[in-house]
Amino acid sequence: MTAGERRPLAGLRVLVTRPEARAGGLAAAIRQAGGEALVCPTLRLEPVTPSEEGVARAAEAGVVVFVSPAAVEHGLDFLPRDGAERLTVGAVGAGTAAALAEQGWPCQLLPAHSSDSEGLLAHPDLAAAKVAGRRVVIVRGNGGRALLGDTLTARGAAVEYLEVYARHRAAFDGALAAGADIVTVTSSEGLEALVQGVNCDQRARLLGRPLVTSGSRVSAAARKAGFQNRILTAAEPGDGGLLAAIIELAPTVSGDSGQA
C-alpha cells in the first residue's frame, strides 16, 4: 500500500459540525486518513431535568426508545435500572445502540433499513399488533421530530416523551467553516445552525462545497438549503460510514478552498 493510499484525505480540510462531545471520533478518523479536521460544532447540548410526573410515567413504560447518544447520556439516570430487564429498549441508529451498550443496557429494537425514525418504525415489534395498548416512552431532546411518536400513537400505543436535553445554536468561526473542502452534517438542526451562523460570503462558499450527511432526511434538507455540489449520504451509520463517504468524495475535490 502506498503512502497516498494510506492517507486518502491528504491536503483536504473536512468540516465537522457535530456537537463538541460527539465530534472527537470523526475528527480523529479524518486526521488518521491524512486530512485536516475543522471542528466547528454548530449546536451545543445542555441537560434538562424532566418533571417528576414525567419520570414517574417513564418508570411505568413497557417500551423505551432513545433517539440519540445524547438521549442516552442524559436520560438513563431517570429510568429505573433495576427494572431494565422488563423493558423493550429501542434506539434510532447504531451510535445510540452503542451508547446504550456502553452503559450495560441491551437494545432489542434497531432500525430495519435506515438509521432514522422511519427505519425504526419498520421494525416488526413496533407494528400496531405489538404496541397497541402499551406505554412507550421516547427519550429525546426538546422539540424532536414528531414522526415516531405520532406513528406509534396511531398504532395504538400510549406515547410519553422524556425530554432530557436542549439544543442551542453554538457560536463558531464562520471563516474557518467556509475554508473547508468537504462539509459534514449529521442532523437537520445542525445543518440549519451552520447555514444561519455564517455571513453571506461564507454561506456562498459553503453551499458550493461537496457535502456528506448521515441520512437521507439530512440530505434532503441540505438540497432545500441550497447546497449546489455533490451531496453524498453515508451508506453506513456512525463515524465509519461518514469517513467512507468523505474518502469517496476526496478524489473529486481540489483541496484549494482555503485559498479562495
N, C-alpha and C positions, 0 to 999 in steps of 0.2 A: 504493500500500500504506500502510495506516495504521500509527501507532506501535504500536498494540495487536497488529496482525498481525505486526509485526517482532519483538515481544517477547512471544511467546505464554506464557512462563513467568513473566511479571512478578508479583511478590508471592508466589511459591511457593518453598518450600525443598525441595530434592531431595537425598536421601541417596545418596552414592557410597561403596560399600563395597569397591571393588576394592583390591588391594594398592597401596601408595603409588606404585610405579614405573609402574603402569598406569592410575592414576586421573586424571592430568592432562588427557588429551584429552577425556574425558567431562565433567569439571568445567568446562573452558573452554567447551565447547559449551553447557552449561547456562547459564553466565553470559552468553554471547553472545545466548542466547534470552531473557534478562531474568530468569532465576531465580537463586536463591542456592544454590550447591553446598556441601553439608555433607559434607566429605571425612572419612570415618571408616573407614580401612582395617581390616577385621576379621581379615585374615591378613597375616603377614609371610613373605616367602620368603627362604631362605638357601641359597646354593650348596652343593652336596655334591660331593666328588670321588669318582667311582666307582672300583672296584677296577681294577688293571692288567689282570686277566683279563677283566673286563667290557669295557674299552676295546679289548682285543685282539680279542674276539669281534665287537664292533661294526665293527671295521675290515674284517671279512670278510663283512659283510652285503650282500645284494642289494637289500633294501628297508629304508628308514629312515622311520619315522613320528614326527613331532613332535606332541605333544598340546596344546601351548600356546605362546604367545610366550615364556614363561619357560623352557620346554624349549629353545627356540631360543637364547635369550640365554646360558643356562648350559651347553648341550650341544654347540654347534658346535665348540668347541675340542677336543673329544675325538674328533672324526671326521676322517678324512684328507681334507683339502680337495683334494689332488691326485688323489683318486680319485672326486670327486663326480660326474664325468660318467658313471660306470658304475652309479651308484646310481639307483634309483627312489625319489623322495622324496615323502612324503605329509604332509599337515597336517590336523589336526582343527579346521577353521574358517578363515575368511578372515583373521582377525587373525594367526593363526600363519603362514599363507602370506605375508602382507605382511611379517612379521618375517624370514622366510627370504629374500624378495626383496631386502630392505634389505641383507642380508649377501651378496648375489650367488648365492644358491642357488635354482635353479629348482625348482618344485614341480609334479610331474606328477599327484599324486593329491589331489583335494579332495572333500569330502562331496557326494553327489549330490543330496540333498534337505534336509538339516538340518546345522547346524554342531555335530555331535557324533559319537561313535563309530559310532552306528547309521548316520548318513549316509555316513560314510567307508566302512563295510563294504559299502554298497550299490554302491560303485564297481566296474565290471566287471573292472578289473585286479586286484582283490583277491578275485575269485572263486576257488573251490578249484582250478579248472583252471589258474589263473595263478600261484598261490602255493605249491601243493603242492611240497615239497622245497626251497623257497627259505628262506634265513635272513632273518628280519625282525627288526629292532631297533626297539623302541618307546622313544623318549626322553621321559621324564616326571619328575614329582616323586615323592616317596616315597608309597607306598601308593595309587597311582592306581587308577582303575576297572579291573576285570578283563575287562570285556566284549570289548574289542578284542583283547587277547592270547589269551583263551580261544577266541574265534571263529576267529581265524587259525590257532591250533593245531589246532582241529577240522577246519579245511580243509586240513591237511597241512603247514603252514609250521613251520619251526623258529624259535620266538619267543624272543628275548632282550630283557631290559629294561636300559636305561641310565638309572638314577635320578640326576639331576643337581641337584636342589634339594629342600629340605624345607619343608613348610608348618607354620607355628606360629600359634596364635591371638595376635592383637595386642591390646594394651590400647587402648581407645578411650573417648571421652567418651559414656557412655550417655545422659546428659541431652540432649546435642547431637543424638545419633541419634534420640532419641524426639521431638525437635521438628520432624522432617521432615513435609512434606505428602505427598510421594511417596517411596517407598523403591525403591532399585535393588539387585539382587544378580545376580552373574554366575557363581556356582558354588554347588554344594550345600555345599561345605566352608565357603565364606564365609557362606552363609545360617545354617548351624549355629552358627558362631562369633558371628554377630550376635545370634541368639536367646539363646544362652547367656551372652553378655557384658553383658547388661543386667539390672537388677533387676526385680522383679515388676511394679511400676507402669509402668516404662518399657516392659517387654515387652508389657503390655496395650495401650499406646498404639501401639506399632509394629505389632502384629498387626491393628490396626484401620485401618491406612493402606493406600491403594492401592499395589500393588507391580508393578514392571517387572522382568522377568527376561530372560536371554539365551537361554533354551532351554526346551523342554517338560519336560525332566527336572528342571530347577531349579524350574519352576512346580509340578510335582507334589510336590516336596519341601516347597515353601512351603505348599501346602494341608495336607500332613501335619503341618507345624509349627504350624498354627493360624491362618494369615493369613485374615482374615474378609472383607476388602473385595475389590475387583476385582483380579484378577491378570492382567496382560497380558504375553504372551510377545512379544518383539520379532520382527517379521516378517523383518527383515534383520539380518545379522551386524554386529558392530563397533559403534563409538560412534554411527554414523549411525542404525543400527537402534534402538538404545536411546533416542536422543534423539527419534526419531519416535514411539516408543511413549509416552514421557513427555509429549510435546506432545499426543498423542491423549487421554491421561488428564486433562490440565490443566483442561479446561472443567468436569469433574465434581468438582474439588477446591476446597474452600472457602478454603484458604490461612490457616486460623486455628489450625492445630495448635500453633504456637509459643506461643499464648496460653493453652493449657489448663493 
